[in-house]
Amino acid sequence: MIKYLYPNGDWCYRALHTAHAVYHDEDGKLIARAEKPDGSALYEFEIVGFELIEPGQVYT
């Protein structure tokens, strides 16, 4: 699993296989590219960080 951390303090968990890229854009913002939940396309969104969650780890 991957835990994306949003600029407003929120977060979400996504399956690791849906993550396609994490990079800094021209403005220096950290951007994630992931697959939409229905698998129809990719989308990009700003994050402030991410964590890789190992199998069996407790999600908090």
N, C-alpha and C positions, 0 to 999 in steps of 0.2 A: 504494500500500500504506500501511497504518497500522501502526505498531509500538506496542503497548500495553505500558506499564511497570507491573508489579505491585508491591505493597508489600513482598513478600518478596524482591525483586531479580530475579525471573524476568521474562520478556517473551514476547510472541508477535506474529507478523505476521498481519494479516488484510487481505483485499481491502477497499479503501476503500468500495465500494458496500454493504458489510455494516454499516458504522458508521451509527448513527442519531442518537446524541446523546452529548455529554460535558458534565457539569454537576456542581455542588457540591450535595450533599444538605443536609438540615437540620443535620447534625452537622459540616458543613464538609468531608466526605470527597469526593474527586473520584470520580465514578461515570461509567462508560461504559455505553451501551446499544447492543447489537449484535444482528445476526441470527444465529441458530444456524447451524452449518455446513450442516445439511440444509435450511435455509430454512423450517422449520416454525413458528418463533416468534421473539420477541425475548427477550433476557435482559439483566440488569444485573450489573455486577461493579465492585469497587473497583479503581482504578488510582492511581498517583502521577504519571503523566504519559503523554504520547504523542508520537510523531514521525510526520510525514508523509514518506514515502519516495518520491522522484521516480523516474520510469522510468529505468532504466539505472544507478541508484545501487547500490553494493555494500552488501549487508545484513551487518551485524556485530552 
